[in-house]
Amino acid sequence: MYWLNGQSVRVDDNSLKDIFRNGKAGISWNARWLDDGIGEGDPEYIFRVFVNEKVKESNELQVEKIQCTANAACTVPNTQCQGKYNSDCNCEDILNDNCPIVIPPGAKAGDICKTNDNCNGIVGNIDGKLGCVKTQSNCPVVAAQPTQPSTLRVVGKGPSGPQADTRVNLSITLSGGPSNYGQEAECRFTSVRNNILLEKDKYDAALFPGVLDFDPTNFVLGATVYRKEINLDRTGEHTYYVKCKDTLGRLTDLQTINFRVEIPASQHISIVRKSPNGIYGSKNVLLEIETAGGLDNGDSINCNYQGLIGGGNLAKQQIVVGRYNHTVTVQNVPNGDYNIAVSCNDRANQIASTNLNINVREDLVAPVEQQIVSRGSSKFITVSETAECEASIDNVNWQIVGSDQNKRKHIVTLSGTYYFRCRDLWNNQMQTIKINP
């Protein structure tokens, strides 16, 4: 018998006989530290052995309180389960549920037993200890024990409502929990809806592949923030699903975060200029697109082209804040008509598109003068095609002369004898001519 709270408690004889083997008997029980003030230590036990109703031995059993560190790893008594000490120094099985049972003293190899998952087995060696070795393949289903909810409290989540950018901060704010103030939790998220997410005990990297990061800069008012910056690839409605786990492995309820991305009109993409269009007199075709707007003041905009002329990306260069010029030169384009589709998009997948219609006609003929008319001190010189023209009094130092809107009629105001030449849009240059007064 043993002594508990001033009362004599006799051990059941049958229990003692059941574990009697090879001339030895053993018995064990769990004792909670009472601090009842009786005697020097708590609890107190008197251990007596009876043989044929006579006291064979009577001694005081010395009991010491287990020394432990909360949350330290331990092995759950009578099992091979790995657990953690709670605040009462009891080892709780929180790390694995279906670990093999360690057979109590007195069992022998070959005895029939049951495993933790309710399978038939026989007593055998498991990692150097007697354990219940499973002998049944199709075990009966054991009803899962309901998972206790976490003491973590969700006190905030975001974003919510309209967002002006596809780069958003997904966040959960926690308080409470085993570690207080929502600390030392793990929060995972997904954007893929699945009914399994609603099950209280479902939480793994396959269902929730994303992880929110602990934000040490947001520990305020007894709560902790977990966040992750995510880059979305579209505007419109978005839904994310989040669960958090505390240090005891317990889970919060599924959290749903809904928001909408709406880009302001000032950041919509537009194409404000394009070239060329119409007849193009060179086999090397320069495509130019000028854009305005877009996220990041247009820095995230990229343009590409596609057509019989070929396809590829245009290089961009900032003109001013919010405006970019996108260019590419397509080499050795054969003569003919071409329709070129150009599409520009930013990181929010806003799209602006246009078409270029060109007729490539390679021009190898230089311009020539067609008419020279004198009016007072000026001369008006007409050339055969659009061209840039210049004049010089010494055939060394040249200056560009004025022209009409079509750049075919040019005016020279130099006096005396001078030299004149022109170059067309395809870089064909006429021979220099000498014009006398």
C-alpha positions as CSV (number, residue, x, y, z in Angstrom):
1,M,0.0,0.0,0.0
2,Y,1.0,3.6,-0.2
3,W,0.1,6.7,1.8
4,L,-1.6,9.6,0.0
5,N,-3.1,12.8,1.6
6,G,-3.2,11.1,5.0
7,Q,-5.0,8.1,3.7
8,S,-3.8,4.5,3.3
9,V,-4.3,3.2,-0.2
10,R,-3.9,-0.5,-0.8
11,V,-2.6,-1.7,-4.2
12,D,-4.9,-4.1,-6.0
13,D,-3.5,-7.7,-5.4
14,N,-4.5,-8.7,-8.9
15,S,-2.5,-5.9,-10.5
16,L,0.5,-7.1,-8.5
17,K,0.1,-10.7,-9.4
18,D,-0.3,-9.8,-13.1
19,I,3.2,-8.4,-13.3
20,F,4.8,-11.1,-11.1
21,R,7.6,-12.8,-13.2
22,N,10.6,-14.9,-12.3
23,G,10.3,-14.3,-8.6
24,K,10.1,-10.6,-8.9
25,A,7.2,-8.2,-8.7
26,G,7.0,-4.6,-9.8
27,I,4.4,-1.8,-9.6
28,S,4.4,1.9,-10.6
29,W,2.1,4.9,-10.5
30,N,2.2,8.5,-11.4
31,A,2.4,11.0,-8.5
32,R,1.4,14.7,-8.7
33,W,3.3,17.1,-6.5
34,L,0.8,18.1,-3.8
35,D,2.5,20.7,-1.6
36,D,0.0,19.8,1.2
37,G,2.4,20.7,4.0
38,I,2.4,17.2,5.7
39,G,6.0,16.1,6.2
40,E,9.2,17.3,4.6
41,G,8.4,16.3,1.0
42,D,5.4,15.9,-1.1
43,P,3.8,13.5,-1.8
44,E,4.7,11.1,1.0
45,Y,4.4,7.3,0.6
46,I,4.8,4.3,3.0
47,F,5.8,1.2,1.0
48,R,4.9,-2.2,2.6
49,V,5.2,-5.7,1.2
50,F,2.8,-8.3,2.5
51,V,3.5,-12.1,2.3
52,N,0.6,-14.3,3.5
53,E,-1.0,-11.3,5.2
54,K,2.2,-10.6,7.2
55,V,4.3,-7.5,6.7
56,K,7.5,-8.6,5.0
57,E,9.0,-5.1,4.7
58,S,7.9,-1.6,5.5
59,N,9.8,1.5,4.5
60,E,9.2,5.1,3.7
61,L,9.4,5.7,0.0
62,Q,11.4,8.8,-0.9
63,V,9.9,10.9,-3.6
64,E,11.6,13.8,-5.4
65,K,10.0,16.3,-7.7
66,I,10.9,16.0,-11.4
67,Q,13.3,18.7,-12.5
68,C,12.5,19.9,-16.0
69,T,12.5,22.8,-18.4
70,A,9.1,23.7,-19.9
71,N,8.9,22.8,-23.6
72,A,12.1,20.6,-23.3
73,A,12.0,17.4,-25.3
74,C,11.1,14.2,-23.4
75,T,9.8,10.6,-23.9
76,V,6.2,10.0,-22.9
77,P,6.0,7.3,-20.1
78,N,5.2,3.8,-21.3
79,T,5.6,4.8,-24.9
80,Q,8.3,5.6,-27.4
81,C,6.5,8.9,-28.2
82,Q,8.5,12.0,-28.4
83,G,6.9,14.9,-26.4
84,K,7.6,18.1,-24.5
85,Y,7.3,18.9,-20.8
86,N,4.4,21.2,-19.8
87,S,4.5,23.6,-16.9
88,D,3.7,20.7,-14.4
89,C,6.7,18.7,-15.7
90,N,4.3,16.2,-17.3
91,C,5.6,14.9,-20.7
92,E,2.8,15.5,-23.3
93,D,2.8,13.7,-26.6
94,I,2.6,16.5,-29.1
95,L,5.2,15.5,-31.7
96,N,3.8,12.3,-33.0
97,D,0.5,10.4,-32.4
98,N,1.1,6.9,-33.6
99,C,4.3,5.9,-31.9
100,P,4.8,2.2,-30.7
101,I,3.7,1.3,-27.1
102,V,6.5,0.1,-24.8
103,I,5.3,-3.0,-23.0
104,P,5.0,-2.6,-19.2
105,P,7.3,-4.7,-17.0
106,G,6.4,-8.4,-16.9
107,A,5.4,-8.8,-20.5
108,K,7.3,-11.4,-22.5
109,A,8.2,-11.8,-26.1
110,G,5.4,-13.4,-28.1
111,D,2.5,-12.1,-26.0
112,I,-0.5,-10.7,-27.9
113,C,-0.8,-6.9,-27.8
114,K,-2.4,-3.8,-29.4
115,T,-0.5,-1.0,-31.0
116,N,-1.4,2.7,-30.6
117,D,-3.3,2.7,-33.9
118,N,-5.5,-0.3,-32.7
119,C,-3.7,-2.9,-34.8
120,N,-3.1,-6.5,-33.6
121,G,0.6,-7.2,-32.7
122,I,2.9,-9.4,-30.7
123,V,5.5,-8.3,-28.1
124,G,8.9,-8.0,-29.7
125,N,12.1,-5.9,-29.8
126,I,11.7,-2.3,-30.9
127,D,14.9,-0.3,-30.8
128,G,16.3,-2.4,-27.9
129,K,13.0,-2.3,-25.9
130,L,10.1,-4.6,-25.7
131,G,7.3,-3.1,-27.8
132,C,4.2,-4.1,-29.7
133,V,5.2,-5.1,-33.2
134,K,2.3,-4.7,-35.7
135,T,1.1,-8.0,-37.3
136,Q,-2.0,-6.6,-39.0
137,S,-2.0,-4.8,-42.3
138,N,-5.6,-3.5,-42.5
139,C,-6.0,-1.9,-39.1
140,P,-9.4,-0.7,-37.9
141,V,-9.9,3.0,-38.3
142,V,-9.5,4.9,-35.0
143,A,-11.6,8.0,-34.7
144,A,-9.4,11.0,-34.6
145,Q,-9.3,13.0,-31.4
146,P,-10.6,16.5,-31.9
147,T,-7.7,19.0,-32.1
148,Q,-7.8,21.5,-29.3
149,P,-7.9,25.1,-30.7
150,S,-4.9,27.3,-30.2
151,T,-5.0,30.1,-27.6
152,L,-3.6,32.4,-30.3
153,R,-6.1,35.2,-31.2
154,V,-6.2,36.8,-34.6
155,V,-6.6,40.5,-33.9
156,G,-5.9,41.8,-37.4
157,K,-5.4,40.7,-41.0
158,G,-4.9,42.4,-44.3
159,P,-4.9,43.9,-46.8
160,S,-8.6,44.7,-47.2
161,G,-10.6,46.8,-49.6
162,P,-9.2,48.4,-52.8
163,Q,-5.4,48.3,-53.4
164,A,-3.7,50.7,-55.8
165,D,-0.8,48.3,-56.6
166,T,-0.4,44.7,-57.4
167,R,2.5,44.6,-54.8
168,V,0.7,44.1,-51.5
169,N,1.5,43.1,-47.9
170,L,-0.3,40.0,-46.8
171,S,-0.4,40.1,-43.0
172,I,-1.9,38.5,-39.8
173,T,-1.7,40.1,-36.3
174,L,-1.7,37.7,-33.4
175,S,-2.0,38.0,-29.6
176,G,-2.1,35.4,-26.8
177,G,-0.8,31.9,-27.4
178,P,1.6,29.8,-25.2
179,S,4.4,32.3,-25.8
180,N,2.3,35.4,-25.1
181,Y,1.7,38.3,-27.4
182,G,1.4,36.0,-30.4
183,Q,5.1,35.3,-30.6
184,E,6.9,32.2,-31.9
185,A,3.9,31.2,-34.1
186,E,4.1,30.0,-37.6
187,C,1.6,31.2,-40.2
188,R,1.2,29.7,-43.7
189,F,-1.0,30.8,-46.6
190,T,-2.4,29.8,-50.0
191,S,-4.5,31.4,-52.7
192,V,-5.9,28.1,-53.9
193,R,-9.3,27.3,-52.5
194,N,-9.8,23.8,-51.2
195,N,-12.5,22.4,-48.9
196,I,-9.9,20.5,-47.0
197,L,-8.6,23.9,-45.8
198,L,-11.7,24.2,-43.6
199,E,-10.8,21.0,-41.6
200,K,-9.5,22.1,-38.2
201,D,-6.5,19.7,-38.2
202,K,-5.3,20.3,-41.8
203,Y,-2.1,22.3,-41.9
204,D,1.0,21.4,-44.0
205,A,3.3,22.9,-46.7
206,A,1.3,21.1,-49.5
207,L,-2.0,22.8,-48.5
208,F,-0.4,26.1,-47.4
209,P,2.9,26.6,-49.4
210,G,3.5,30.2,-48.5
211,V,4.9,31.3,-45.1
212,L,4.4,34.7,-43.5
213,D,7.5,36.2,-41.9
214,F,7.7,37.4,-38.3
215,D,8.0,41.2,-38.4
216,P,10.1,42.3,-35.4
217,T,9.3,46.0,-36.1
218,N,5.6,45.4,-35.4
219,F,5.5,44.2,-31.8
220,V,3.0,46.7,-30.4
221,L,0.1,46.7,-27.9
222,G,0.7,43.1,-26.9
223,A,0.4,41.7,-30.5
224,T,2.8,40.4,-33.1
225,V,2.6,40.9,-36.9
226,Y,3.5,38.2,-39.5
227,R,3.6,39.5,-43.1
228,K,4.8,38.7,-46.6
229,E,5.1,41.0,-49.6
230,I,3.5,39.3,-52.6
231,N,3.6,40.4,-56.3
232,L,0.4,39.7,-58.1
233,D,0.2,39.3,-61.8
234,R,-3.2,40.9,-62.4
235,T,-5.8,43.4,-61.1
236,G,-9.3,42.5,-59.8
237,E,-10.5,40.3,-56.9
238,H,-8.1,38.2,-54.8
239,T,-8.6,35.8,-51.9
240,Y,-6.0,34.3,-49.6
241,Y,-6.4,31.7,-46.9
242,V,-4.2,31.6,-43.7
243,K,-3.7,29.4,-40.7
244,C,-1.3,29.8,-37.8
245,K,0.2,27.2,-35.5
246,D,1.5,27.8,-31.9
247,T,4.4,26.2,-30.1
248,L,2.1,23.4,-28.9
249,G,1.2,22.4,-32.4
250,R,-2.4,23.8,-32.1
251,L,-4.0,25.7,-34.9
252,T,-6.1,28.8,-35.3
253,D,-9.3,28.8,-37.4
254,L,-8.9,29.3,-41.1
255,Q,-8.6,33.0,-41.9
256,T,-9.9,34.4,-45.2
257,I,-8.4,37.6,-46.6
258,N,-10.3,39.3,-49.5
259,F,-9.2,42.4,-51.4
260,R,-9.4,44.0,-54.8
261,V,-6.6,45.6,-56.9
262,E,-7.6,48.7,-58.7
263,I,-4.9,50.7,-60.5
264,P,-5.7,54.5,-60.6
265,A,-6.3,56.0,-64.0
266,S,-3.2,58.1,-63.6
267,Q,-1.1,54.9,-63.8
268,H,-2.9,53.3,-66.7
269,I,-0.6,52.5,-69.7
270,S,-1.0,54.5,-72.9
271,I,1.0,54.7,-76.2
272,V,1.4,58.4,-77.1
273,R,3.6,58.1,-80.2
274,K,4.6,55.5,-82.7
275,S,6.7,55.2,-85.9
276,P,7.2,54.5,-88.7
277,N,4.0,54.3,-90.7
278,G,3.8,54.3,-94.5
279,I,6.7,54.1,-97.0
280,Y,10.0,53.3,-95.4
281,G,13.1,53.6,-97.7
282,S,15.6,51.5,-95.9
283,K,16.1,47.8,-95.2
284,N,17.1,48.5,-91.6
285,V,13.7,49.5,-90.0
286,L,13.7,51.5,-86.8
287,L,10.6,50.9,-84.7
288,E,9.8,53.5,-82.0
289,I,7.1,53.5,-79.3
290,E,6.6,56.1,-76.6
291,T,4.6,55.2,-73.5
292,A,3.1,57.1,-70.6
293,G,1.8,55.9,-67.2
294,G,2.2,52.4,-65.8
295,L,3.2,51.3,-62.4
296,D,6.5,52.5,-60.9
297,N,6.2,55.7,-63.1
298,G,6.5,53.5,-66.2
299,D,9.7,51.8,-65.2
300,S,8.0,48.3,-65.1
301,I,6.7,48.7,-68.7
302,N,8.2,46.4,-71.4
303,C,7.2,46.4,-75.1
304,N,7.6,43.7,-77.7
305,Y,6.7,43.4,-81.4
306,Q,5.6,40.6,-83.7
307,G,4.9,40.2,-87.4
308,L,6.3,39.0,-90.7
309,I,9.2,41.4,-90.1
310,G,10.1,39.2,-87.1
311,G,9.6,39.5,-83.3
312,G,11.4,40.5,-80.2
313,N,11.7,43.1,-77.4
314,L,12.2,46.8,-77.6
315,A,14.9,48.5,-75.5
316,K,13.5,51.3,-73.3
317,Q,15.0,54.7,-72.2
318,Q,13.4,57.2,-69.9
319,I,12.5,60.5,-71.5
320,V,11.1,62.2,-68.4
321,V,9.4,60.9,-65.3
322,G,6.5,58.7,-66.4
323,R,7.5,58.6,-70.1
324,Y,9.7,56.1,-71.9
325,N,10.9,55.6,-75.4
326,H,11.1,52.0,-76.6
327,T,13.1,51.2,-79.8
328,V,14.5,48.4,-81.9
329,T,16.1,48.3,-85.3
330,V,15.2,45.3,-87.5
331,Q,18.0,44.6,-89.9
332,N,17.8,43.6,-93.6
333,V,14.0,43.7,-94.1
334,P,13.1,42.8,-97.7
335,N,11.0,45.3,-99.8
336,G,7.3,44.8,-99.2
337,D,4.2,45.6,-97.0
338,Y,4.3,44.8,-93.3
339,N,1.9,44.9,-90.4
340,I,3.7,44.9,-87.1
341,A,1.8,44.4,-83.8
342,V,3.3,46.1,-80.8
343,S,2.2,45.3,-77.2
344,C,3.4,46.9,-74.0
345,N,2.6,45.8,-70.4
346,D,3.7,46.5,-66.8
347,R,4.0,44.2,-63.8
348,A,0.3,44.5,-63.2
349,N,-0.3,43.1,-66.7
350,Q,-1.9,46.3,-67.8
351,I,-1.7,46.2,-71.6
352,A,-1.5,48.9,-74.3
353,S,-1.2,47.8,-78.0
354,T,-1.0,49.3,-81.4
355,N,-0.1,48.4,-85.0
356,L,2.5,49.8,-87.5
357,N,1.8,49.5,-91.2
358,I,4.9,50.1,-93.3
359,N,5.9,49.6,-97.0
360,V,9.6,49.0,-97.1
361,R,11.0,50.4,-100.4
362,E,14.8,50.7,-100.3
363,D,15.9,54.1,-101.7
364,L,19.4,54.2,-103.2
365,V,18.9,57.4,-105.2
366,A,20.3,60.7,-103.9
367,P,18.2,63.9,-104.2
368,V,19.0,66.4,-107.0
369,E,18.2,70.0,-107.5
370,Q,15.2,70.7,-109.7
371,Q,14.8,74.5,-109.6
372,I,16.7,77.6,-108.4
373,V,14.7,80.8,-108.0
374,S,16.3,84.2,-106.9
375,R,14.2,86.7,-104.9
376,G,16.2,89.7,-103.8
377,S,19.1,88.5,-101.8
378,S,17.7,85.0,-101.3
379,K,17.6,81.9,-103.4
380,F,14.9,79.2,-103.2
381,I,16.2,75.8,-104.2
382,T,13.8,72.9,-104.9
383,V,15.1,69.3,-104.7
384,S,13.6,66.0,-105.9
385,E,12.6,64.6,-102.5
386,T,12.4,65.3,-98.8
387,A,15.9,66.1,-97.6
388,E,18.1,68.0,-95.1
389,C,20.2,70.6,-97.0
390,E,23.1,72.8,-96.0
391,A,25.3,75.6,-97.6
392,S,28.9,76.7,-97.3
393,I,30.9,79.7,-98.6
394,D,34.2,77.7,-98.5
395,N,33.1,74.1,-99.1
396,V,34.5,73.3,-95.6
397,N,32.3,74.9,-93.0
398,W,28.6,74.0,-93.5
399,Q,25.4,75.3,-92.0
400,I,21.8,73.9,-92.3
401,V,19.5,76.0,-94.3
402,G,15.8,76.6,-93.8
403,S,13.0,74.7,-95.6
404,D,9.3,74.4,-96.0
405,Q,7.2,71.8,-94.1
406,N,7.9,69.0,-96.6
407,K,11.6,69.8,-96.7
408,R,11.7,70.0,-100.5
409,K,12.0,73.8,-101.0
410,H,15.0,75.3,-99.2
411,I,16.1,79.0,-98.8
412,V,19.7,80.2,-98.9
413,T,20.5,83.8,-97.8
414,L,24.2,83.8,-98.4
415,S,25.6,86.4,-100.7
416,G,28.2,85.8,-103.4
417,T,29.3,82.4,-104.5
418,Y,28.4,79.4,-102.2
419,Y,28.2,75.6,-102.2
420,F,25.0,73.6,-101.7
421,R,24.3,69.9,-100.9
422,C,21.4,67.7,-99.5
423,R,21.0,64.3,-97.8
424,D,17.7,62.4,-98.0
425,L,16.0,60.4,-95.2
426,W,17.9,57.2,-96.2
427,N,21.3,58.9,-96.0
428,N,21.7,59.2,-99.7
429,Q,23.8,62.4,-100.3
430,M,23.7,64.5,-103.5
431,Q,26.8,65.8,-105.2
432,T,27.9,69.3,-104.0
433,I,26.9,72.0,-106.4
434,K,28.4,75.5,-106.8
435,I,26.0,78.4,-107.1
436,N,27.1,81.7,-108.4
437,P,25.4,85.1,-107.6
